[in-house]
Amino acid sequence: MSRNASLVIVALTAFALSACTRAPMPPDRTTAATASKTAVAPGETVAQLIALDQQAVALAEQARQHGQLDPPVADLAEQISIHHRRNLTQTRALGDAEALDVVDTPAIRNQRSEEEKRLKALAGLEADAYQRGYLDAVVETHEQALALIDERLQASDNEVIRRHLERTRGNYENHMKTALALRDD
């Protein structure tokens, strides 16, 4: 065997042995690195809740101004407006109390843009179709809100935010159930 080949074998053996003696990365570091990729900042959660409440209020206010809704649908729009305005106030207060950095993300800005389009499309419906369109929009937006809230409940370790998410979830769930019942009558 040539001298160069022997040196290569020695170098490779030394390299392999040094790799075997290196301690593996501790599991808590790998878990933390993975968790940081999926964890959502509390301020982002609060910003998302604010956007969802604003969306629900805008939809309800448009329906309330429409004026040609059946009384149960008009009552639902009134309740949604009241409950989500209250929740909006509580969510903002939570962000202030927890000193959170509540900033709209690009995803929230996109959501707001899509909501504006939905409101314009809904406003363009004729009177007969408006009520069904409103109920469909309530169901769809509340389903999306519930999915997001459930996701954030699983990811949050802040007990104050978790309690607020649970309370908020109840509002969305009740409104969605009522809208489904009215729509499917």
C-alpha positions in Angstrom: 0.0 0.0 0.0 1.3 3.4 -0.8 2.1 6.0 1.7 -0.6 8.4 0.5 -3.2 5.7 0.7 -2.2 4.9 4.3 -2.4 8.6 5.2 -5.9 8.8 3.7 -7.0 5.7 5.6 -5.6 7.1 8.9 -7.2 10.5 8.3 -10.6 8.9 7.5 -10.3 6.7 10.6 -9.5 9.6 12.8 -12.4 11.6 11.3 -14.8 8.7 11.9 -13.7 8.2 15.5 -14.0 11.9 16.3 -17.6 11.8 15.0 -18.4 8.8 17.1 -17.1 10.4 20.3 -19.0 13.7 19.8 -22.0 13.9 22.1 -25.4 14.0 20.3 -27.5 17.1 20.4 -29.6 17.0 23.6 -33.3 16.2 22.9 -34.5 19.4 24.6 -32.6 21.5 22.1 -34.0 19.6 19.1 -37.5 19.9 20.5 -37.1 23.6 21.2 -35.9 24.2 17.7 -38.8 22.3 16.2 -41.3 24.0 18.6 -40.0 27.5 17.7 -40.9 26.9 14.1 -44.5 26.1 15.0 -45.0 28.4 18.0 -47.0 31.5 17.5 -46.2 34.6 19.4 -49.0 35.7 21.8 -49.2 39.1 20.1 -49.9 37.4 16.8 -52.7 35.4 18.4 -54.2 38.5 19.8 -53.8 40.3 16.5 -55.6 37.5 14.7 -58.5 37.5 17.3 -58.9 41.3 16.7 -59.0 40.8 13.0 -61.6 38.0 13.4 -63.8 40.1 15.6 -63.6 43.0 13.3 -64.5 40.8 10.4 -67.6 39.4 12.3 -68.7 43.0 13.3 -68.3 44.3 9.7 -70.4 41.4 8.4 -73.1 41.9 11.0 -73.2 45.6 10.6 -73.7 45.2 6.8 -76.5 42.8 7.5 -78.1 45.1 10.1 -78.2 47.9 7.5 -79.6 45.7 4.9 -83.1 46.0 6.5 -84.8 43.1 4.6 -83.8 40.2 6.9 -86.2 37.9 8.6 -86.5 38.7 12.3 -84.4 35.7 13.5 -81.6 36.5 11.1 -81.7 40.2 12.1 -81.5 39.1 15.7 -78.5 37.0 15.0 -76.8 39.9 13.2 -77.5 42.1 16.3 -76.1 39.4 18.7 -73.0 38.9 16.6 -72.4 42.7 16.5 -72.8 43.0 20.3 -70.8 39.9 21.2 -67.9 40.5 18.9 -67.7 44.2 19.8 -67.4 43.2 23.4 -64.9 40.5 22.6 -62.9 43.0 20.5 -62.7 45.3 23.5 -61.6 42.5 25.8 -59.0 41.2 23.3 -57.5 44.7 23.0 -57.4 45.0 26.8 -55.7 41.6 27.0 -53.0 42.7 24.6 -52.4 45.8 26.6 -52.5 44.0 30.0 -50.0 41.4 28.8 -47.9 44.1 27.1 -48.0 42.2 23.8 -46.6 43.3 20.5 -49.9 43.2 18.6 -49.1 43.8 14.9 -50.9 42.7 11.8 -49.0 40.0 9.9 -49.1 39.7 6.1 -51.5 36.8 6.6 -53.8 39.0 8.6 -53.6 41.8 6.0 -54.5 39.2 3.3 -57.4 38.1 5.4 -58.7 41.7 5.7 -58.4 42.1 2.0 -60.4 38.9 1.3 -63.0 40.0 3.8 -63.4 43.4 2.0 -64.0 41.4 -1.2 -66.6 39.2 0.5 -68.4 42.2 1.9 -68.6 43.9 -1.5 -69.8 40.7 -3.1 -72.4 40.2 -0.4 -73.6 43.8 -0.7 -74.2 43.2 -4.5 -76.7 40.4 -3.9 -80.3 41.0 -4.5 -82.6 41.1 -1.5 -83.8 37.5 -1.9 -80.3 36.1 -2.0 -78.8 38.4 0.6 -80.1 36.6 3.6 -78.8 33.2 2.5 -75.5 34.8 1.5 -75.2 36.4 4.9 -75.9 33.1 6.7 -73.4 31.3 4.5 -70.8 33.9 5.2 -71.4 33.7 9.0 -71.0 29.9 8.9 -67.9 30.0 6.7 -66.1 32.8 8.7 -67.0 31.3 12.0 -65.8 27.8 11.0 -62.5 29.4 9.9 -62.3 31.2 13.3 -63.0 28.1 15.2 -60.2 26.2 13.4 -57.8 29.0 14.1 -58.8 29.2 17.7 -58.5 25.5 18.2 -55.0 25.6 16.7 -53.9 28.5 18.9 -55.4 26.8 22.0 -53.1 23.8 21.4 -50.1 25.9 20.8 -50.5 28.4 23.6 -48.9 28.0 27.0 -50.1 31.4 28.3 -53.0 30.7 30.6 -54.6 34.1 30.3 -54.6 33.9 26.5 -55.9 30.3 26.7 -58.9 31.4 28.9 -59.7 34.2 26.5 -59.5 31.9 23.5 -61.9 29.4 25.2 -64.3 32.2 25.9 -64.0 33.6 22.4 -64.5 30.1 21.0 -67.9 29.8 22.7 -69.1 33.0 21.0 -68.1 31.7 17.5 -69.5 28.3 18.1 -72.9 29.6 19.3 -73.2 32.0 16.4 -72.3 29.4 13.9 -74.8 26.9 15.3 -77.5 29.5 15.1 -76.6 30.5 11.6 -76.6 26.9 10.5 -80.0 26.3 12.0 -81.5 29.4 10.3 -79.9 28.6 7.0 -81.0 25.0 6.9 -84.6 25.7 7.9 
